[in-house]
Amino acid sequence: MDAMSEFDRPFDLNTDQRAMQDMILDFAAEKVAPYAVEWDEKRHLPLDVIRETATLGIRRWLASRHKLDRRPHDVETQWGQIAGKLAT
């Protein structure tokens, strides 16, 4: 199944790249998109989904990350005030 039309592709891909792109788009549509809002609200991504991305060759290992401390910070724009966060 081709998840993107030829007009949606930003640049030319070879056959292998196109197959990989389609596989990833199909995976995201089937395994991620239906649950994305729920996972986002819970701030949780199930480990089995991460493991499956490794099986597909998208991700090879779990990567550690460093989360910066942040504090709330409001910014005044021409459209009004918006809430943001600044790394501390």
mmCIF file as gemmi writes it, N, C-alpha and C atoms, coordinates in Angstrom:
data_model
loop_
_atom_site.group_PDB
_atom_site.id
_atom_site.type_symbol
_atom_site.label_atom_id
_atom_site.label_alt_id
_atom_site.label_comp_id
_atom_site.label_asym_id
_atom_site.label_entity_id
_atom_site.label_seq_id
_atom_site.pdbx_PDB_ins_code
_atom_site.Cartn_x
_atom_site.Cartn_y
_atom_site.Cartn_z
_atom_site.occupancy
_atom_site.B_iso_or_equiv
_atom_site.pdbx_formal_charge
_atom_site.auth_seq_id
_atom_site.auth_asym_id
_atom_site.pdbx_PDB_model_num
ATOM 1 N N . MET Axp A 1 ? 0.839 -1.184 0 1 0 ? 1 A 1
ATOM 2 C CA . MET Axp A 1 ? 0 0 0 1 0 ? 1 A 1
ATOM 3 C C . MET Axp A 1 ? 0.878 1.238 0 1 0 ? 1 A 1
ATOM 4 N N . ASP Axp A 2 ? 0.655 2.149 -0.901 1 0 ? 2 A 1
ATOM 5 C CA . ASP Axp A 2 ? 1.421 3.382 -0.955 1 0 ? 2 A 1
ATOM 6 C C . ASP Axp A 2 ? 0.694 4.435 -0.136 1 0 ? 2 A 1
ATOM 7 N N . ALA Axp A 3 ? 1.26 4.783 1.025 1 0 ? 3 A 1
ATOM 8 C CA . ALA Axp A 3 ? 0.615 5.706 1.954 1 0 ? 3 A 1
ATOM 9 C C . ALA Axp A 3 ? 0.71 7.157 1.5 1 0 ? 3 A 1
ATOM 10 N N . MET Axp A 4 ? 1.621 7.463 0.592 1 0 ? 4 A 1
ATOM 11 C CA . MET Axp A 4 ? 1.774 8.829 0.099 1 0 ? 4 A 1
ATOM 12 C C . MET Axp A 4 ? 1.648 8.838 -1.414 1 0 ? 4 A 1
ATOM 13 N N . SER Axp A 5 ? 1.036 9.886 -1.923 1 0 ? 5 A 1
ATOM 14 C CA . SER Axp A 5 ? 0.968 10.009 -3.374 1 0 ? 5 A 1
ATOM 15 C C . SER Axp A 5 ? 2.308 10.527 -3.885 1 0 ? 5 A 1
ATOM 16 N N . GLU Axp A 6 ? 2.512 10.422 -5.158 1 0 ? 6 A 1
ATOM 17 C CA . GLU Axp A 6 ? 3.749 10.907 -5.763 1 0 ? 6 A 1
ATOM 18 C C . GLU Axp A 6 ? 3.936 12.402 -5.499 1 0 ? 6 A 1
ATOM 19 N N . PHE Axp A 7 ? 2.831 13.144 -5.374 1 0 ? 7 A 1
ATOM 20 C CA . PHE Axp A 7 ? 2.927 14.589 -5.178 1 0 ? 7 A 1
ATOM 21 C C . PHE Axp A 7 ? 3.307 14.956 -3.749 1 0 ? 7 A 1
ATOM 22 N N . ASP Axp A 8 ? 3.108 14.034 -2.794 1 0 ? 8 A 1
ATOM 23 C CA . ASP Axp A 8 ? 3.438 14.3 -1.405 1 0 ? 8 A 1
ATOM 24 C C . ASP Axp A 8 ? 4.904 14.037 -1.1 1 0 ? 8 A 1
ATOM 25 N N . ARG Axp A 9 ? 5.605 13.384 -1.968 1 0 ? 9 A 1
ATOM 26 C CA . ARG Axp A 9 ? 6.999 13.038 -1.703 1 0 ? 9 A 1
ATOM 27 C C . ARG Axp A 9 ? 7.884 14.254 -1.973 1 0 ? 9 A 1
ATOM 28 N N . PRO Axp A 10 ? 8.694 14.642 -0.976 1 0 ? 10 A 1
ATOM 29 C CA . PRO Axp A 10 ? 9.474 15.868 -1.131 1 0 ? 10 A 1
ATOM 30 C C . PRO Axp A 10 ? 10.65 15.748 -2.099 1 0 ? 10 A 1
ATOM 31 N N . PHE Axp A 11 ? 11.104 14.54 -2.393 1 0 ? 11 A 1
ATOM 32 C CA . PHE Axp A 11 ? 12.224 14.354 -3.308 1 0 ? 11 A 1
ATOM 33 C C . PHE Axp A 11 ? 12.178 12.933 -3.835 1 0 ? 11 A 1
ATOM 34 N N . ASP Axp A 12 ? 12.972 12.671 -4.842 1 0 ? 12 A 1
ATOM 35 C CA . ASP Axp A 12 ? 12.973 11.351 -5.452 1 0 ? 12 A 1
ATOM 36 C C . ASP Axp A 12 ? 13.625 10.33 -4.527 1 0 ? 12 A 1
ATOM 37 N N . LEU Axp A 13 ? 12.994 9.19 -4.393 1 0 ? 13 A 1
ATOM 38 C CA . LEU Axp A 13 ? 13.535 8.085 -3.608 1 0 ? 13 A 1
ATOM 39 C C . LEU Axp A 13 ? 13.751 6.904 -4.539 1 0 ? 13 A 1
ATOM 40 N N . ASN Axp A 14 ? 14.762 6.094 -4.221 1 0 ? 14 A 1
ATOM 41 C CA . ASN Axp A 14 ? 14.919 4.887 -5.016 1 0 ? 14 A 1
ATOM 42 C C . ASN Axp A 14 ? 13.894 3.849 -4.529 1 0 ? 14 A 1
ATOM 43 N N . THR Axp A 15 ? 13.841 2.723 -5.17 1 0 ? 15 A 1
ATOM 44 C CA . THR Axp A 15 ? 12.841 1.705 -4.859 1 0 ? 15 A 1
ATOM 45 C C . THR Axp A 15 ? 12.936 1.225 -3.414 1 0 ? 15 A 1
ATOM 46 N N . ASP Axp A 16 ? 14.146 0.971 -2.939 1 0 ? 16 A 1
ATOM 47 C CA . ASP Axp A 16 ? 14.321 0.52 -1.556 1 0 ? 16 A 1
ATOM 48 C C . ASP Axp A 16 ? 13.897 1.588 -0.55 1 0 ? 16 A 1
ATOM 49 N N . GLN Axp A 17 ? 14.276 2.823 -0.82 1 0 ? 17 A 1
ATOM 50 C CA . GLN Axp A 17 ? 13.902 3.916 0.085 1 0 ? 17 A 1
ATOM 51 C C . GLN Axp A 17 ? 12.38 4.105 0.106 1 0 ? 17 A 1
ATOM 52 N N . ARG Axp A 18 ? 11.766 3.998 -1.044 1 0 ? 18 A 1
ATOM 53 C CA . ARG Axp A 18 ? 10.311 4.137 -1.137 1 0 ? 18 A 1
ATOM 54 C C . ARG Axp A 18 ? 9.614 3.013 -0.368 1 0 ? 18 A 1
ATOM 55 N N . ALA Axp A 19 ? 10.127 1.795 -0.491 1 0 ? 19 A 1
ATOM 56 C CA . ALA Axp A 19 ? 9.543 0.661 0.235 1 0 ? 19 A 1
ATOM 57 C C . ALA Axp A 19 ? 9.681 0.864 1.741 1 0 ? 19 A 1
ATOM 58 N N . MET Axp A 20 ? 10.834 1.355 2.183 1 0 ? 20 A 1
ATOM 59 C CA . MET Axp A 20 ? 11.039 1.622 3.608 1 0 ? 20 A 1
ATOM 60 C C . MET Axp A 20 ? 10.096 2.727 4.083 1 0 ? 20 A 1
ATOM 61 N N . GLN Axp A 21 ? 9.98 3.776 3.301 1 0 ? 21 A 1
ATOM 62 C CA . GLN Axp A 21 ? 9.085 4.868 3.671 1 0 ? 21 A 1
ATOM 63 C C . GLN Axp A 21 ? 7.647 4.369 3.789 1 0 ? 21 A 1
ATOM 64 N N . ASP Axp A 22 ? 7.205 3.598 2.834 1 0 ? 22 A 1
ATOM 65 C CA . ASP Axp A 22 ? 5.837 3.071 2.871 1 0 ? 22 A 1
ATOM 66 C C . ASP Axp A 22 ? 5.624 2.151 4.073 1 0 ? 22 A 1
ATOM 67 N N . MET Axp A 23 ? 6.626 1.316 4.377 1 0 ? 23 A 1
ATOM 68 C CA . MET Axp A 23 ? 6.521 0.417 5.527 1 0 ? 23 A 1
ATOM 69 C C . MET Axp A 23 ? 6.396 1.225 6.821 1 0 ? 23 A 1
ATOM 70 N N . ILE Axp A 24 ? 7.185 2.279 6.959 1 0 ? 24 A 1
ATOM 71 C CA . ILE Axp A 24 ? 7.148 3.107 8.161 1 0 ? 24 A 1
ATOM 72 C C . ILE Axp A 24 ? 5.819 3.846 8.263 1 0 ? 24 A 1
ATOM 73 N N . LEU Axp A 25 ? 5.339 4.392 7.16 1 0 ? 25 A 1
ATOM 74 C CA . LEU Axp A 25 ? 4.053 5.085 7.175 1 0 ? 25 A 1
ATOM 75 C C . LEU Axp A 25 ? 2.913 4.136 7.532 1 0 ? 25 A 1
ATOM 76 N N . ASP Axp A 26 ? 2.953 2.931 6.995 1 0 ? 26 A 1
ATOM 77 C CA . ASP Axp A 26 ? 1.925 1.933 7.322 1 0 ? 26 A 1
ATOM 78 C C . ASP Axp A 26 ? 1.982 1.552 8.799 1 0 ? 26 A 1
ATOM 79 N N . PHE Axp A 27 ? 3.199 1.351 9.32 1 0 ? 27 A 1
ATOM 80 C CA . PHE Axp A 27 ? 3.366 1.035 10.738 1 0 ? 27 A 1
ATOM 81 C C . PHE Axp A 27 ? 2.789 2.152 11.599 1 0 ? 27 A 1
ATOM 82 N N . ALA Axp A 28 ? 3.135 3.383 11.271 1 0 ? 28 A 1
ATOM 83 C CA . ALA Axp A 28 ? 2.648 4.523 12.054 1 0 ? 28 A 1
ATOM 84 C C . ALA Axp A 28 ? 1.125 4.63 11.992 1 0 ? 28 A 1
ATOM 85 N N . ALA Axp A 29 ? 0.552 4.409 10.82 1 0 ? 29 A 1
ATOM 86 C CA . ALA Axp A 29 ? -0.901 4.507 10.676 1 0 ? 29 A 1
ATOM 87 C C . ALA Axp A 29 ? -1.624 3.404 11.446 1 0 ? 29 A 1
ATOM 88 N N . GLU Axp A 30 ? -1.037 2.211 11.474 1 0 ? 30 A 1
ATOM 89 C CA . GLU Axp A 30 ? -1.689 1.067 12.118 1 0 ? 30 A 1
ATOM 90 C C . GLU Axp A 30 ? -1.395 0.97 13.613 1 0 ? 30 A 1
ATOM 91 N N . LYS Axp A 31 ? -0.14 1.202 14.007 1 0 ? 31 A 1
ATOM 92 C CA . LYS Axp A 31 ? 0.278 0.906 15.384 1 0 ? 31 A 1
ATOM 93 C C . LYS Axp A 31 ? 0.43 2.133 16.273 1 0 ? 31 A 1
ATOM 94 N N . VAL Axp A 32 ? 0.55 3.322 15.671 1 0 ? 32 A 1
ATOM 95 C CA . VAL Axp A 32 ? 0.819 4.505 16.48 1 0 ? 32 A 1
ATOM 96 C C . VAL Axp A 32 ? -0.346 5.501 16.445 1 0 ? 32 A 1
ATOM 97 N N . ALA Axp A 33 ? -0.762 5.891 15.268 1 0 ? 33 A 1
ATOM 98 C CA . ALA Axp A 33 ? -1.768 6.946 15.136 1 0 ? 33 A 1
ATOM 99 C C . ALA Axp A 33 ? -3.041 6.703 15.948 1 0 ? 33 A 1
ATOM 100 N N . PRO Axp A 34 ? -3.589 5.468 15.962 1 0 ? 34 A 1
ATOM 101 C CA . PRO Axp A 34 ? -4.834 5.27 16.717 1 0 ? 34 A 1
ATOM 102 C C . PRO Axp A 34 ? -4.694 5.52 18.22 1 0 ? 34 A 1
ATOM 103 N N . TYR Axp A 35 ? -3.484 5.456 18.734 1 0 ? 35 A 1
ATOM 104 C CA . TYR Axp A 35 ? -3.261 5.571 20.178 1 0 ? 35 A 1
ATOM 105 C C . TYR Axp A 35 ? -2.457 6.807 20.566 1 0 ? 35 A 1
ATOM 106 N N . ALA Axp A 36 ? -2.041 7.595 19.602 1 0 ? 36 A 1
ATOM 107 C CA . ALA Axp A 36 ? -1.106 8.695 19.851 1 0 ? 36 A 1
ATOM 108 C C . ALA Axp A 36 ? -1.63 9.701 20.87 1 0 ? 36 A 1
ATOM 109 N N . VAL Axp A 37 ? -2.881 10.077 20.779 1 0 ? 37 A 1
ATOM 110 C CA . VAL Axp A 37 ? -3.429 11.065 21.715 1 0 ? 37 A 1
ATOM 111 C C . VAL Axp A 37 ? -3.418 10.505 23.132 1 0 ? 37 A 1
ATOM 112 N N . GLU Axp A 38 ? -3.872 9.271 23.272 1 0 ? 38 A 1
ATOM 113 C CA . GLU Axp A 38 ? -3.886 8.631 24.591 1 0 ? 38 A 1
ATOM 114 C C . GLU Axp A 38 ? -2.472 8.538 25.178 1 0 ? 38 A 1
ATOM 115 N N . TRP Axp A 39 ? -1.511 8.08 24.374 1 0 ? 39 A 1
ATOM 116 C CA . TRP Axp A 39 ? -0.136 7.956 24.85 1 0 ? 39 A 1
ATOM 117 C C . TRP Axp A 39 ? 0.433 9.317 25.21 1 0 ? 39 A 1
ATOM 118 N N . ASP Axp A 40 ? 0.102 10.325 24.405 1 0 ? 40 A 1
ATOM 119 C CA . ASP Axp A 40 ? 0.598 11.664 24.683 1 0 ? 40 A 1
ATOM 120 C C . ASP Axp A 40 ? 0.038 12.181 26.002 1 0 ? 40 A 1
ATOM 121 N N . GLU Axp A 41 ? -1.248 11.985 26.213 1 0 ? 41 A 1
ATOM 122 C CA . GLU Axp A 41 ? -1.873 12.429 27.465 1 0 ? 41 A 1
ATOM 123 C C . GLU Axp A 41 ? -1.26 11.729 28.668 1 0 ? 41 A 1
ATOM 124 N N . LYS Axp A 42 ? -0.937 10.446 28.511 1 0 ? 42 A 1
ATOM 125 C CA . LYS Axp A 42 ? -0.331 9.67 29.603 1 0 ? 42 A 1
ATOM 126 C C . LYS Axp A 42 ? 1.179 9.862 29.674 1 0 ? 42 A 1
ATOM 127 N N . ARG Axp A 43 ? 1.732 10.545 28.642 1 0 ? 43 A 1
ATOM 128 C CA . ARG Axp A 43 ? 3.191 10.735 28.533 1 0 ? 43 A 1
ATOM 129 C C . ARG Axp A 43 ? 3.897 9.384 28.6 1 0 ? 43 A 1
ATOM 130 N N . HIS Axp A 44 ? 3.417 8.467 27.75 1 0 ? 44 A 1
ATOM 131 C CA . HIS Axp A 44 ? 3.907 7.091 27.772 1 0 ? 44 A 1
ATOM 132 C C . HIS Axp A 44 ? 3.915 6.52 26.361 1 0 ? 44 A 1
ATOM 133 N N . LEU Axp A 45 ? 5.011 5.898 25.991 1 0 ? 45 A 1
ATOM 134 C CA . LEU Axp A 45 ? 5.108 5.165 24.733 1 0 ? 45 A 1
ATOM 135 C C . LEU Axp A 45 ? 5.406 3.713 25.095 1 0 ? 45 A 1
ATOM 136 N N . PRO Axp A 46 ? 4.492 2.805 24.777 1 0 ? 46 A 1
ATOM 137 C CA . PRO Axp A 46 ? 4.675 1.406 25.175 1 0 ? 46 A 1
ATOM 138 C C . PRO Axp A 46 ? 5.976 0.803 24.641 1 0 ? 46 A 1
ATOM 139 N N . LEU Axp A 47 ? 6.644 0.056 25.498 1 0 ? 47 A 1
ATOM 140 C CA . LEU Axp A 47 ? 7.922 -0.558 25.146 1 0 ? 47 A 1
ATOM 141 C C . LEU Axp A 47 ? 7.778 -1.522 23.976 1 0 ? 47 A 1
ATOM 142 N N . ASP Axp A 48 ? 6.636 -2.215 23.853 1 0 ? 48 A 1
ATOM 143 C CA . ASP Axp A 48 ? 6.477 -3.149 22.738 1 0 ? 48 A 1
ATOM 144 C C . ASP Axp A 48 ? 6.468 -2.425 21.392 1 0 ? 48 A 1
ATOM 145 N N . VAL Axp A 49 ? 5.977 -1.197 21.365 1 0 ? 49 A 1
ATOM 146 C CA . VAL Axp A 49 ? 6.005 -0.412 20.121 1 0 ? 49 A 1
ATOM 147 C C . VAL Axp A 49 ? 7.445 -0.03 19.79 1 0 ? 49 A 1
ATOM 148 N N . ILE Axp A 50 ? 8.204 0.371 20.802 1 0 ? 50 A 1
ATOM 149 C CA . ILE Axp A 50 ? 9.609 0.704 20.585 1 0 ? 50 A 1
ATOM 150 C C . ILE Axp A 50 ? 10.365 -0.528 20.091 1 0 ? 50 A 1
ATOM 151 N N . ARG Axp A 51 ? 10.1 -1.663 20.7 1 0 ? 51 A 1
ATOM 152 C CA . ARG Axp A 51 ? 10.775 -2.897 20.269 1 0 ? 51 A 1
ATOM 153 C C . ARG Axp A 51 ? 10.416 -3.253 18.825 1 0 ? 51 A 1
ATOM 154 N N . GLU Axp A 52 ? 9.16 -3.042 18.46 1 0 ? 52 A 1
ATOM 155 C CA . GLU Axp A 52 ? 8.751 -3.371 17.093 1 0 ? 52 A 1
ATOM 156 C C . GLU Axp A 52 ? 9.456 -2.474 16.076 1 0 ? 52 A 1
ATOM 157 N N . THR Axp A 53 ? 9.747 -1.224 16.443 1 0 ? 53 A 1
ATOM 158 C CA . THR Axp A 53 ? 10.486 -0.372 15.507 1 0 ? 53 A 1
ATOM 159 C C . THR Axp A 53 ? 11.885 -0.929 15.258 1 0 ? 53 A 1
ATOM 160 N N . ALA Axp A 54 ? 12.472 -1.567 16.282 1 0 ? 54 A 1
ATOM 161 C CA . ALA Axp A 54 ? 13.779 -2.198 16.089 1 0 ? 54 A 1
ATOM 162 C C . ALA Axp A 54 ? 13.657 -3.379 15.14 1 0 ? 54 A 1
ATOM 163 N N . THR Axp A 55 ? 12.579 -4.135 15.276 1 0 ? 55 A 1
ATOM 164 C CA . THR Axp A 55 ? 12.335 -5.276 14.395 1 0 ? 55 A 1
ATOM 165 C C . THR Axp A 55 ? 12.216 -4.822 12.941 1 0 ? 55 A 1
ATOM 166 N N . LEU Axp A 56 ? 11.609 -3.659 12.744 1 0 ? 56 A 1
ATOM 167 C CA . LEU Axp A 56 ? 11.446 -3.126 11.393 1 0 ? 56 A 1
ATOM 168 C C . LEU Axp A 56 ? 12.741 -2.511 10.857 1 0 ? 56 A 1
ATOM 169 N N . GLY Axp A 57 ? 13.711 -2.306 11.731 1 0 ? 57 A 1
ATOM 170 C CA . GLY Axp A 57 ? 14.964 -1.68 11.304 1 0 ? 57 A 1
ATOM 171 C C . GLY Axp A 57 ? 14.944 -0.174 11.407 1 0 ? 57 A 1
ATOM 172 N N . ILE Axp A 58 ? 13.924 0.373 12.058 1 0 ? 58 A 1
ATOM 173 C CA . ILE Axp A 58 ? 13.833 1.822 12.221 1 0 ? 58 A 1
ATOM 174 C C . ILE Axp A 58 ? 14.718 2.273 13.375 1 0 ? 58 A 1
ATOM 175 N N . ARG Axp A 59 ? 14.717 1.482 14.424 1 0 ? 59 A 1
ATOM 176 C CA . ARG Axp A 59 ? 15.474 1.829 15.632 1 0 ? 59 A 1
ATOM 177 C C . ARG Axp A 59 ? 16.282 0.61 16.03 1 0 ? 59 A 1
ATOM 178 N N . ARG Axp A 60 ? 17.523 0.795 16.323 1 0 ? 60 A 1
ATOM 179 C CA . ARG Axp A 60 ? 18.39 -0.339 16.626 1 0 ? 60 A 1
ATOM 180 C C . ARG Axp A 60 ? 18.576 -0.575 18.111 1 0 ? 60 A 1
ATOM 181 N N . TRP Axp A 61 ? 18.384 0.413 18.954 1 0 ? 61 A 1
ATOM 182 C CA . TRP Axp A 61 ? 18.542 0.231 20.397 1 0 ? 61 A 1
ATOM 183 C C . TRP Axp A 61 ? 17.772 1.331 21.119 1 0 ? 61 A 1
ATOM 184 N N . LEU Axp A 62 ? 17.498 1.089 22.376 1 0 ? 62 A 1
ATOM 185 C CA . LEU Axp A 62 ? 16.89 2.116 23.2 1 0 ? 62 A 1
ATOM 186 C C . LEU Axp A 62 ? 17.962 3.14 23.537 1 0 ? 62 A 1
ATOM 187 N N . ALA Axp A 63 ? 17.693 4.38 23.305 1 0 ? 63 A 1
ATOM 188 C CA . ALA Axp A 63 ? 18.666 5.431 23.563 1 0 ? 63 A 1
ATOM 189 C C . ALA Axp A 63 ? 18.311 6.155 24.852 1 0 ? 63 A 1
ATOM 190 N N . SER Axp A 64 ? 19.322 6.467 25.613 1 0 ? 64 A 1
ATOM 191 C CA . SER Axp A 64 ? 19.073 7.264 26.806 1 0 ? 64 A 1
ATOM 192 C C . SER Axp A 64 ? 18.982 8.726 26.382 1 0 ? 64 A 1
ATOM 193 N N . ARG Axp A 65 ? 18.386 9.518 27.215 1 0 ? 65 A 1
ATOM 194 C CA . ARG Axp A 65 ? 18.294 10.94 26.911 1 0 ? 65 A 1
ATOM 195 C C . ARG Axp A 65 ? 18.432 11.728 28.194 1 0 ? 65 A 1
ATOM 196 N N . HIS Axp A 66 ? 18.812 12.954 28.044 1 0 ? 66 A 1
ATOM 197 C CA . HIS Axp A 66 ? 18.92 13.851 29.185 1 0 ? 66 A 1
ATOM 198 C C . HIS Axp A 66 ? 17.811 14.882 29.063 1 0 ? 66 A 1
ATOM 199 N N . LYS Axp A 67 ? 17.008 14.99 30.079 1 0 ? 67 A 1
ATOM 200 C CA . LYS Axp A 67 ? 15.91 15.945 30.064 1 0 ? 67 A 1
ATOM 201 C C . LYS Axp A 67 ? 16.328 17.175 30.858 1 0 ? 67 A 1
ATOM 202 N N . LEU Axp A 68 ? 16.315 18.33 30.212 1 0 ? 68 A 1
ATOM 203 C CA . LEU Axp A 68 ? 16.676 19.576 30.87 1 0 ? 68 A 1
ATOM 204 C C . LEU Axp A 68 ? 15.563 20.026 31.808 1 0 ? 68 A 1
ATOM 205 N N . ASP Axp A 69 ? 15.95 20.587 32.926 1 0 ? 69 A 1
ATOM 206 C CA . ASP Axp A 69 ? 14.961 21.21 33.796 1 0 ? 69 A 1
ATOM 207 C C . ASP Axp A 69 ? 14.405 22.424 33.073 1 0 ? 69 A 1
ATOM 208 N N . ARG Axp A 70 ? 13.112 22.644 33.244 1 0 ? 70 A 1
ATOM 209 C CA . ARG Axp A 70 ? 12.469 23.77 32.584 1 0 ? 70 A 1
ATOM 210 C C . ARG Axp A 70 ? 11.608 24.523 33.583 1 0 ? 70 A 1
ATOM 211 N N . ARG Axp A 71 ? 11.392 25.782 33.277 1 0 ? 71 A 1
ATOM 212 C CA . ARG Axp A 71 ? 10.485 26.569 34.103 1 0 ? 71 A 1
ATOM 213 C C . ARG Axp A 71 ? 9.505 27.286 33.183 1 0 ? 71 A 1
ATOM 214 N N . PRO Axp A 72 ? 8.288 27.533 33.694 1 0 ? 72 A 1
ATOM 215 C CA . PRO Axp A 72 ? 7.307 28.251 32.867 1 0 ? 72 A 1
ATOM 216 C C . PRO Axp A 72 ? 7.808 29.654 32.532 1 0 ? 72 A 1
ATOM 217 N N . HIS Axp A 73 ? 7.477 30.107 31.342 1 0 ? 73 A 1
ATOM 218 C CA . HIS Axp A 73 ? 7.891 31.439 30.906 1 0 ? 73 A 1
ATOM 219 C C . HIS Axp A 73 ? 6.865 31.944 29.895 1 0 ? 73 A 1
ATOM 220 N N . ASP Axp A 74 ? 6.27 33.103 30.175 1 0 ? 74 A 1
ATOM 221 C CA . ASP Axp A 74 ? 5.307 33.698 29.252 1 0 ? 74 A 1
ATOM 222 C C . ASP Axp A 74 ? 6.02 34.657 28.315 1 0 ? 74 A 1
ATOM 223 N N . VAL Axp A 75 ? 5.554 34.687 27.079 1 0 ? 75 A 1
ATOM 224 C CA . VAL Axp A 75 ? 6.14 35.555 26.06 1 0 ? 75 A 1
ATOM 225 C C . VAL Axp A 75 ? 5.028 36.398 25.462 1 0 ? 75 A 1
ATOM 226 N N . GLU Axp A 76 ? 5.277 37.667 25.325 1 0 ? 76 A 1
ATOM 227 C CA . GLU Axp A 76 ? 4.321 38.577 24.71 1 0 ? 76 A 1
ATOM 228 C C . GLU Axp A 76 ? 4.599 38.627 23.207 1 0 ? 76 A 1
ATOM 229 N N . THR Axp A 77 ? 3.58 38.358 22.392 1 0 ? 77 A 1
ATOM 230 C CA . THR Axp A 77 ? 3.723 38.416 20.936 1 0 ? 77 A 1
ATOM 231 C C . THR Axp A 77 ? 2.727 39.423 20.388 1 0 ? 77 A 1
ATOM 232 N N . GLN Axp A 78 ? 2.791 39.667 19.115 1 0 ? 78 A 1
ATOM 233 C CA . GLN Axp A 78 ? 1.835 40.592 18.505 1 0 ? 78 A 1
ATOM 234 C C . GLN Axp A 78 ? 0.42 40.039 18.541 1 0 ? 78 A 1
ATOM 235 N N . TRP Axp A 79 ? 0.276 38.743 18.783 1 0 ? 79 A 1
ATOM 236 C CA . TRP Axp A 79 ? -1.037 38.113 18.868 1 0 ? 79 A 1
ATOM 237 C C . TRP Axp A 79 ? -1.505 37.928 20.308 1 0 ? 79 A 1
ATOM 238 N N . GLY Axp A 80 ? -0.688 38.343 21.234 1 0 ? 80 A 1
ATOM 239 C CA . GLY Axp A 80 ? -1.025 38.195 22.641 1 0 ? 80 A 1
ATOM 240 C C . GLY Axp A 80 ? 0.026 37.386 23.373 1 0 ? 80 A 1
ATOM 241 N N . GLN Axp A 81 ? -0.263 37.107 24.617 1 0 ? 81 A 1
ATOM 242 C CA . GLN Axp A 81 ? 0.685 36.39 25.452 1 0 ? 81 A 1
ATOM 243 C C . GLN Axp A 81 ? 0.559 34.881 25.236 1 0 ? 81 A 1
ATOM 244 N N . ILE Axp A 82 ? 1.7 34.215 25.166 1 0 ? 82 A 1
ATOM 245 C CA . ILE Axp A 82 ? 1.699 32.751 25.053 1 0 ? 82 A 1
ATOM 246 C C . ILE Axp A 82 ? 2.559 32.176 26.175 1 0 ? 82 A 1
ATOM 247 N N . ALA Axp A 83 ? 2.178 30.996 26.599 1 0 ? 83 A 1
ATOM 248 C CA . ALA Axp A 83 ? 2.921 30.313 27.662 1 0 ? 83 A 1
ATOM 249 C C . ALA Axp A 83 ? 3.953 29.4 27.021 1 0 ? 83 A 1
ATOM 250 N N . GLY Axp A 84 ? 5.126 29.39 27.589 1 0 ? 84 A 1
ATOM 251 C CA . GLY Axp A 84 ? 6.187 28.516 27.109 1 0 ? 84 A 1
ATOM 252 C C . GLY Axp A 84 ? 7.011 28.024 28.276 1 0 ? 84 A 1
ATOM 253 N N . LYS Axp A 85 ? 8.115 27.402 27.966 1 0 ? 85 A 1
ATOM 254 C CA . LYS Axp A 85 ? 9.021 26.923 28.993 1 0 ? 85 A 1
ATOM 255 C C . LYS Axp A 85 ? 10.443 27.245 28.56 1 0 ? 85 A 1
ATOM 256 N N . LEU Axp A 86 ? 11.262 27.565 29.538 1 0 ? 86 A 1
ATOM 257 C CA . LEU Axp A 86 ? 12.678 27.832 29.295 1 0 ? 86 A 1
ATOM 258 C C . LEU Axp A 86 ? 13.509 26.797 30.02 1 0 ? 86 A 1
ATOM 259 N N . ALA Axp A 87 ? 14.548 26.325 29.358 1 0 ? 87 A 1
ATOM 260 C CA . ALA Axp A 87 ? 15.474 25.41 30.019 1 0 ? 87 A 1
ATOM 261 C C . ALA Axp A 87 ? 16.263 26.19 31.05 1 0 ? 87 A 1
ATOM 262 N N . THR Axp A 88 ? 16.471 25.549 32.203 1 0 ? 88 A 1
ATOM 263 C CA . THR Axp A 88 ? 17.228 26.229 33.272 1 0 ? 88 A 1
ATOM 264 C C . THR Axp A 88 ? 18.549 25.551 33.495 1 0 ? 88 A 1
